[in-house]
Amino acid sequence: MQMPGLNPTAPFGPRPLSATALRAQRDVTLCPAGKAAHKWRTFRHVCEARAELRLSDRSLTVLNALLSFHPDTVLTLGSDDLVVFPSNRELSVRSHGIPASTLRRHIAALVDAGLILRRDSPNGKRYARRAPGGGIEQAFGFDLGPLVASADELADRAARIIEERRAVDALREQITLARRDIAKMLSFGVEQHVDADLPALHRAYRELLDSRPRAARRETLEPLAAALAELSKRILHILESHVAPATHCDAGTEPQRLAAEDPNISDTPGAEASHADRQDSAASPVPVRLLAETCPDFVDYARHGLHTARDVTDTAAIVRPLLGVSPSAWDDSCAAMGPGPASVTLALILQRGSAIRNPGGYLRTLARRASAGQFSVWPMLMALGASQRRKDAPAARKLSSPSFPDESA
């Protein structure tokens, strides 16, 4: 009399039975026999959904190796060969040399994700018992049935994630385009002396930028993209109402740009110095490339891009009224620091956004410190660059460096 084979669910050894394993076993049981899934297509869906499944790239490597031990491309529920039983050595080789201890950890992750089941033998070894005819009567190893049972769900999840990613990419493009339009239109308004409250529009723009979510998700980016688009339309309507009809003599009348350069800003591409050198020489010129990398928001207002020292001072002249800095405060800062360092300081103030509540008053404070020989743009520049590199730091700590003078000082 042939005894019916028991399909074990509980793992070997002290490892407890988990609720995830029970749910996977239930789903396999309830799924109709004969359901088929293309294993590599399903594996691609798992890769797309790996963040939601909390799987690392090495866990995917182990799953890829397990699938490679099944000879068929299409897996079918109800067949007697869905259990693969590779040795640790063979599994490690196909997993690109992952050690046994790491294999165990990632196999546990796959079980916790409900993608495979353990079918452990009485002694924990992986093997197959052959029937008298040569076929597999019972196998002990890793059951791929849960992957087949959840193939449709994984496909739907992957499609949703791909659509979400496409939507986020499209929203990011819209936000970038709106930012470019708003910055350029505000710059045009300043240059053409448009009779409008441009500083108020700029404050509204900066408030929207400061409200940018840290995590880029569709539901958080959609309101920002809509608000920026609406603000862009408002500014465009204001500018259109102030533009005079074109005349033939207007063509080609853009004034030629001056070639004078500020000695306190270096436009040499390779002009870089060590942090110690910058502290030793507070008056050393700031490379334009470094300023552009540290203050990307400042670059948005540059009429011809930020390539030379003259571009920096020209852009500062545009940003100054948008920040609400009075001409007298600007003249005082230029007299105390020099036009170049004052322009760099204004770029840093712009980049800090709402962290500076009163840009004009803050600039006057820095000008007084510069007059007393107690201020240099280098510590602020380095601290801002360091804060941008600390992506994982809490927002409250991002700009808390002592290199930034306090507004109330």
C-alpha positions in Angstrom: 0.0 0.0 0.0 1.4 3.4 -1.0 1.3 6.0 1.7 0.1 9.5 0.5 2.9 12.0 0.5 2.7 14.9 3.0 3.5 18.4 1.7 5.1 20.0 4.7 4.5 23.6 5.6 6.4 24.0 8.9 10.1 24.8 8.5 12.9 22.5 9.8 14.6 23.3 13.1 13.8 26.1 15.6 12.5 28.4 12.9 8.8 29.1 13.7 5.9 28.9 11.2 4.9 32.4 10.0 1.6 33.9 9.0 3.0 34.8 5.6 3.8 31.1 4.9 0.3 30.1 5.9 -1.2 32.8 3.6 1.0 31.6 0.8 0.0 28.0 1.4 -3.7 29.0 1.4 -3.3 31.0 -1.9 -1.7 28.1 -3.6 -4.4 25.7 -2.4 -7.2 28.0 -3.5 -5.7 28.8 -6.8 -7.0 26.4 -9.5 -4.7 23.7 -10.8 -3.4 24.3 -14.2 -2.7 28.0 -13.8 0.4 28.9 -15.7 2.9 31.8 -15.4 6.0 32.7 -17.5 8.7 32.6 -14.9 11.0 35.3 -16.3 8.1 37.7 -17.0 6.9 37.2 -13.4 10.4 37.7 -12.2 10.5 41.0 -14.0 7.3 42.0 -12.3 8.9 41.1 -8.9 11.8 43.4 -9.8 9.5 46.3 -10.5 7.7 45.8 -7.2 10.8 45.0 -5.1 10.5 48.2 -3.0 6.9 47.3 -2.0 8.0 43.7 -1.4 11.0 44.9 0.6 13.5 42.9 -1.4 17.1 43.9 -2.0 18.9 43.3 -5.2 20.7 40.3 -3.7 17.3 38.8 -2.8 16.3 39.1 -6.5 19.6 37.4 -7.4 18.8 34.5 -5.2 15.2 34.3 -6.7 16.7 34.4 -10.2 19.0 31.5 -9.3 16.1 29.4 -7.8 14.1 29.9 -11.0 17.0 28.8 -13.1 16.9 25.4 -11.4 13.5 24.7 -12.9 14.0 23.5 -16.5 10.7 24.9 -17.9 10.0 28.5 -18.8 6.3 28.2 -18.0 5.4 27.1 -14.5 2.1 25.4 -13.9 0.3 24.9 -10.6 -0.6 21.3 -9.9 2.5 19.9 -11.5 4.8 17.7 -9.4 8.0 19.6 -10.2 7.4 23.1 -8.8 9.8 22.3 -5.9 13.5 23.0 -6.7 16.1 21.4 -4.4 19.6 22.8 -5.2 22.4 22.4 -2.7 23.8 25.4 -1.0 26.9 25.1 -3.1 25.1 25.1 -6.4 22.7 27.9 -5.3 25.7 30.0 -4.2 27.4 29.5 -7.6 24.3 30.6 -9.5 23.8 33.5 -7.1 27.2 34.8 -8.1 29.1 33.5 -5.1 26.8 34.7 -2.3 28.0 33.0 0.9 25.8 30.5 2.7 24.9 32.8 5.6 23.8 35.5 3.2 21.8 33.0 1.2 19.8 32.0 4.3 19.0 35.7 5.0 17.8 36.4 1.4 15.8 33.1 1.2 14.1 34.2 4.4 13.3 37.5 2.7 11.7 35.7 -0.2 9.6 33.6 2.1 8.5 36.6 4.1 7.5 38.3 0.8 5.3 35.3 0.0 7.1 34.3 -3.2 8.3 30.9 -2.2 7.6 28.3 0.4 9.9 26.0 2.3 9.2 22.3 1.9 11.7 21.0 4.4 12.6 17.3 4.7 12.7 15.5 8.1 16.4 16.3 8.4 16.4 19.7 6.7 18.2 18.4 3.6 17.1 19.2 0.1 16.4 16.2 -2.2 13.8 14.4 -4.2 12.3 10.9 -3.7 12.0 9.1 -7.0 9.1 7.0 -7.9 9.7 3.4 -9.3 9.1 4.8 -12.8 11.8 7.4 -12.4 9.6 10.4 -11.9 9.7 12.6 -8.8 7.4 11.3 -6.1 8.2 14.0 -3.6 10.7 16.8 -3.4 12.0 18.7 -0.5 13.4 22.3 -1.1 11.8 25.5 -2.2 8.3 25.5 -3.7 7.7 28.1 -6.5 4.0 27.6 -6.3 3.3 31.0 -4.5 5.1 32.8 -7.3 2.7 31.2 -9.8 -0.4 31.8 -7.6 0.4 35.5 -7.2 1.6 36.1 -10.8 -1.5 38.1 -11.7 -1.3 40.3 -8.6 2.4 40.9 -9.3 1.6 41.9 -12.9 -1.0 44.4 -11.7 1.3 45.7 -9.1 4.2 46.2 -11.5 1.9 47.9 -14.0 0.7 50.3 -11.3 4.3 51.1 -10.2 5.4 51.7 -13.8 2.4 54.0 -14.4 3.2 55.8 -11.1 6.8 56.3 -12.2 5.8 57.6 -15.6 3.4 60.1 -13.9 6.1 61.2 -11.5 8.5 61.7 -14.3 5.9 63.8 -16.3 5.2 65.9 -13.2 8.8 66.5 -12.6 9.2 67.7 -16.2 6.2 70.0 -15.7 7.7 71.4 -12.5 11.1 72.0 -14.2 9.5 73.7 -17.1 7.4 75.9 -14.8 10.4 76.8 -12.7 12.4 77.8 -15.8 9.5 79.9 -17.2 8.8 81.7 -13.9 12.5 82.5 -13.2 13.1 83.8 -16.8 9.9 85.8 -16.8 10.7 87.4 -13.4 14.2 88.2 -14.7 12.6 89.8 -17.8 10.3 91.8 -15.6 13.2 93.2 -13.6 15.2 94.1 -16.7 12.3 95.8 -18.4 11.2 97.6 -15.2 7.7 96.1 -15.4 5.3 98.0 -13.1 4.1 95.0 -11.0 4.8 93.6 -7.6 7.5 91.3 -8.7 8.9 90.7 -5.2 5.5 89.4 -4.1 5.3 87.1 -7.1 8.9 85.9 -6.3 8.0 85.3 -2.7 5.0 83.2 -3.8 7.3 81.3 -6.1 9.9 80.6 -3.4 7.1 79.5 -1.0 6.0 77.0 -3.5 9.6 75.7 -4.0 10.1 75.5 -0.2 7.0 73.3 0.1 8.5 70.7 -2.3 7.9 67.3 -0.8 11.0 65.3 0.2 9.5 62.1 -1.3 8.5 62.4 -4.9 5.1 60.8 -5.2 2.3 61.5 -7.6 -0.2 62.8 -5.0 2.3 65.2 -3.6 3.8 66.5 -6.9 0.4 67.1 -8.6 -0.6 70.1 -6.4 2.8 71.6 -6.7 2.8 71.3 -10.5 -0.7 72.8 -10.7 0.3 75.7 -8.4 3.4 76.5 -10.4 1.5 76.4 -13.7 -1.1 78.8 -12.3 1.6 81.2 -11.0 3.4 81.0 -14.4 0.2 82.0 -16.2 -0.3 84.9 -13.8 3.2 86.2 -14.4 2.9 85.7 -18.2 -0.4 87.7 -18.2 1.2 90.5 -16.3 4.2 90.6 -18.7 2.0 90.4 -21.8 0.0 93.4 -20.6 3.2 95.5 -20.3 4.9 94.5 -23.5 4.7 97.3 -26.2 3.9 96.4 -29.8 7.0 95.4 -31.7 8.7 97.8 -34.2 11.2 97.2 -36.9 13.9 99.0 -35.0 13.6 96.7 -32.0 15.3 93.8 -33.8 18.9 93.3 -32.7 18.9 96.1 -30.2 20.0 93.9 -27.3 23.0 95.8 -25.7 26.4 94.2 -26.0 27.5 92.6 -22.8 30.4 94.1 -20.9 33.6 92.2 -20.7 34.7 93.5 -17.3 35.1 90.7 -14.8 35.1 90.9 -11.0 38.4 89.8 -9.5 36.6 88.2 -6.5 34.9 85.6 -8.8 36.9 83.2 -10.8 35.5 81.9 -14.1 38.4 79.5 -14.7 36.9 76.0 -15.0 39.6 74.3 -12.9 39.9 77.0 -10.3 39.3 74.9 -7.2 41.1 75.0 -3.8 41.1 72.8 -0.8 39.0 73.6 2.2 42.1 74.5 4.3 43.3 76.9 1.6 39.9 78.6 1.5 40.0 79.1 5.2 43.5 80.5 5.0 42.6 82.9 2.2 39.1 84.3 2.9 39.5 86.6 -0.1 40.3 83.9 -2.6 38.0 84.1 -5.7 34.9 81.8 -5.8 34.9 79.5 -8.9 31.8 80.2 -11.0 31.3 76.5 -11.6 31.3 75.8 -7.8 28.8 78.6 -7.3 26.5 77.2 -10.0 26.7 73.7 -8.5 25.9 75.0 -5.0 23.2 77.5 -5.9 21.2 76.0 -8.8 18.3 78.3 -8.0 20.5 81.3 -8.7 21.4 79.8 -12.1 17.7 79.9 -13.1 17.8 83.7 -13.2 20.9 84.0 -15.3 20.1 85.6 -18.6 22.9 83.9 -20.5 23.8 81.1 -18.1 26.3 81.2 -15.3 29.7 80.9 -17.0 31.7 84.0 -16.1 32.1 86.4 -13.2 30.1 89.0 -15.2 27.2 86.5 -15.3 27.3 86.3 -11.6 27.1 90.1 -11.0 24.5 90.5 -13.7 22.3 87.8 -12.2 22.7 89.3 -8.8 21.3 92.6 -10.2 18.2 90.7 -11.3 17.8 88.7 -8.0 18.3 91.7 -5.7 14.9 93.4 -6.2 13.1 90.1 -6.3 14.4 89.3 -2.8 13.3 92.7 -1.6 16.8 93.9 -1.0 16.8 97.7 -1.1 19.3 99.6 -3.3 20.9 101.1 -0.2 21.4 97.7 1.4 22.9 96.4 -1.8 25.3 99.4 -2.1 26.4 98.9 1.5 27.2 95.3 0.9 29.1 96.0 -2.3 31.1 98.6 -0.6 31.9 96.4 2.4 32.5 93.1 0.5 33.0 94.1 -3.1 30.5 93.4 -5.9 31.8 89.8 -6.4 31.4 88.5 -2.9 28.2 90.5 -2.4 26.8 88.7 -5.5 27.9 85.3 -4.2 26.3 86.1 -0.8 23.0 87.1 -2.5 23.1 83.7 -4.4 23.5 81.9 -1.1 20.7 83.8 0.5 18.4 82.9 -2.5 19.3 79.2 -2.3 18.5 79.1 1.4 14.9 80.1 0.6 12.6 80.8 3.5 15.4 80.1 6.0 16.2 83.8 5.6 13.1 85.7 6.6 14.5 89.2 5.9 17.1 89.0 3.1 17.7 92.8 3.1 18.3 92.9 6.8 20.4 89.8 6.7 22.6 91.2 4.0 23.1 94.4 6.0 24.2 92.4 9.0 26.7 90.5 6.9 28.0 93.8 5.4 28.7 95.2 8.9 30.6 92.0 9.7 32.5 92.3 6.4 33.4 95.9 7.3 34.8 94.7 10.6 36.8 91.9 8.9 34.6 89.2 10.4 32.9 87.7 7.4 33.8 85.6 4.3 31.6 83.9 1.8 33.6 80.7 1.9 32.3 79.2 5.2 28.7 79.9 4.0 29.4 78.4 0.6 31.0 75.3 2.1 28.3 74.8 4.7 25.5 75.0 2.1 27.3 72.5 -0.2 27.8 70.1 2.8 24.1 70.4 3.7 23.0 69.6 0.2 25.2 66.4 0.3 23.6 65.2 3.5 20.5 63.8 1.9 19.6 61.7 4.9 19.9 64.5 7.5 16.6 65.7 9.0 15.3 69.0 7.5 15.8 70.8 10.8 19.5 70.0 10.7 20.2 70.7 7.0 21.2 74.4 7.5 22.1 74.5 11.1 25.9 74.9 10.5 27.6 77.6 12.6 29.1 78.8 9.3 25.8 80.6 8.6 25.6 83.8 10.7 22.4 84.2 12.6 19.9 86.7 11.3 19.5 88.3 14.7 23.2 88.9 15.1 
